[in-house]
């Protein structure tokens, strides 16, 4: 009877570091003033476009403006009359073709708020199913991070009205750690009951007026650590 060769030592090295960071930024400088962003850009959509297949020109589009800007001369302008239910602007920036559930995600943008602002993160690729996070910037200078239609308030922080400030939301989706920064200063940390992200939705509520500029996001997929495996011996057959 033949015997298989006995293995004294086998070193197995597996390296799964092939994942790449995906990043995006838009400072709106490449658009003409007055351009409807969802109609003009291949990166932005209108809510009605994604929800009901509306075609351009979109009634809920937002326009590029040069009235205020954090960098350059252009930004996006949002306004909803007092007493209105909201809108008409309602635009969406998808973060990919599938919801992000692991890895490191960061959203970063500059805001100028006069009477209030609102945006949210959608949890599913198709909007209107699940809101992962609602961010309300109130006329009192308080910013609330909630979900469940306001049923769960994760964090309330002050912010300055009538001036540009930078807001950053950094999320370790793998471990469900959400961090909020204003002008690079950490404001708070929490865990989210809906720990996945698919898109950004910007929608002015009645009475709101605000500008947003330099909108960026990035996602670094979770990477398994390198694994070293060693077989000390194999029993001959």
N, C-alpha and C positions, 0 to 999 in steps of 0.2 A: 504494500500500500504506500502510495506516495504521500508525502507531507507538504503542506503549504509552507512557504518561507516564513519563518518567525520574524515578526517585526519587533525590534527592540525599542525604538523611539520614533514617533511620527509627530512632527510639528505642523499644526494646521493654523494658518493665519487667514482670517476673513476680515476684509476691510470694506465697509459699506459707506464710504465717504463721497459717493458720487452725486449726492443731492446738491442742487444748485439753488441759490437765493434768487427769488423773483422780486423785482422792484419796479416802481412806477412813480413818476412825478409829473405834475402839470402846473406850470406857472401862468398859463393862458396868454403868454406873450405871442404865440404863433397864430392867434386868431384875430380877425378884424373886430373892432368894437361893434357891438350889436349882434354879433354872430350867435345863433342859438346853439348851445354847446352839444346837446344830444344829436342834433341834426348834422352838425359840422364835424364832430369828432367820432372816430371809430371806437374810442375807449369809453365814452359816456353814453348812457341810454336815458330815455324818459321812463317814468313809472308806467304810463299807459302803453308805451311801446312793448315793454316786457310782460305786462299783465294781460293786455287784451289785443296785442298785435297792431296797435295804432301805427299809422304811417306819417312821415313828415309832410308838412310842418306839424310839430307836436304842440298841442295846446298847453302842455305842462312843462315845456322846455324853459331853460334859464339862459339869460343873455350875458355875454361877455361885456364888461363895463370898464371905463377908464376914470370913473369918478373917484375911486380910492384904490390903492394897491399897496401891498406889503413889499413886493419886489417888482421892478419894472414899472409898467403903467397900467396893466390890465388885471382884473380879478373877475369873480362871478358875483353878481348882485342878486339878492333875494328880498322880496317885499310882499307882505300880505296885509291888506287893509284891516284896520281895527273893526272888530265885529264879524269878520269873515271866518268861515270854518277853517280856512287854511289854503295855501297855494296862491295862485295857480301853479307856480313852479314845483316840480317834483322830479328830481333827477337821480339817477342811480349810477354808481361806479362799481362794476363787478370786480371781484378779486380773483376770479378764475372760473373754470368750468365745473368745479365741484366744491362743496363747502370745505373750509379749512378746519381740521379737527385736531391736528398735532403740529408741533414745531413752534417757531417763534414768529409772531406777527407784530407789525408796528404800523399805526396810522399816525400821520403827522400833517398838520395844516395850520395856517394862520387865519385868525378870525378878527373881524372888526364888527362889534355888536352895538347897536344904538338902543333898541327897544326889546330885543329878545332874539333868540336863534334856536333852531332845533335840527338835529340829525339823528340817524339811527344806524345800527348795523343789522342787516338782515342775516338770518341764520341759514336760509336755503337759497339756492341759485334762482329759483322762481320767487320773486318778492311777494309779500302779502301773506306768507304762510306763518313764519315765526320771526318775531323781533328779538334778536339776541341782546340788544342794548339800546335804550333811549337816552339821549343826552339833551336836556333842556337847559338853555341859558336864559335865565329869567331877567326881567327888567329891574329886579332888585340887586343884581350883581351876584347871584348865586347860581351855580351850575350843579344840576342833579343828574346822577347816573343811575338809571332804573331799568327794570323790565317788568313784564306782566301788566302793561298799561299803567305803570306807576305803583303797582302793588308792592314791589320790592325796591327799596331805595338802598343801593350799595354804597353811595358816596355823595356828599354834598360839600362843595368847595366854593370859595369866593373867586371872582374874576373881575377884571376892570372893564367897564363900559367905555365906549367912545375912544378906544385906542386899540392898536394892533397887539395881539398876543399870540403866542404859539401854543397849540395844544397837541400833546402826544399821548397816545394810548398804546402801551406796550403789553403784549399778551403772550405768556408762556402757555400755549394751548395744551401741551402735553401734561402739565401739572396744574392747569387751571389757576394761574396767577395773573391777575390783571392789574396793571400799574398806570396811574394817570400823572402826567407832568404838565406844568404850565411854565413856559420859558425855561425849560430844562430843570425845573425844581419839582421834585416828587411831591404829590399832593395826597396820595393815598393808594392803598393796595386792597384788593378784595378777590373773592372767588365768585364766579358767575354760575347761576343755575342753568344757563344755556351757554355752554362752552364751545361754540363753534361760530364761524364768521364766513359769510359768502359775498357781501357787498355793502357799500356805503349808500345810504339814501339821505338826500338833503331836501328838506321840506319846510317852508316857513309857515308857522301857525299864525292865526289872525292877530294882527298888531305887531308882528315881527318885522324888523329891518336889519339886515346884516350883509357883510361881504365876506368871501372866503377866497384865499389865495394860497399858492404853493402847496397844493394837495398831493401828498405822497403816501405810498404804502409799500411795505416789503414783507416777504414771507420766506423764512428759511425752514425747510422741512426738517423734521426730526431725523437725526442720524444715529443709528445704532453704533455703540462703541466697538472698536476693534476687539476681536475675540481670539485669544490664544488657547488652542486645545492641544493636549499632549496625551498620546497613547503610550503607556509604559511597556505593555507587552501584549502579545496575542498568543493564546493557547493554540498549539498545533492541532490540526484535525487528524 
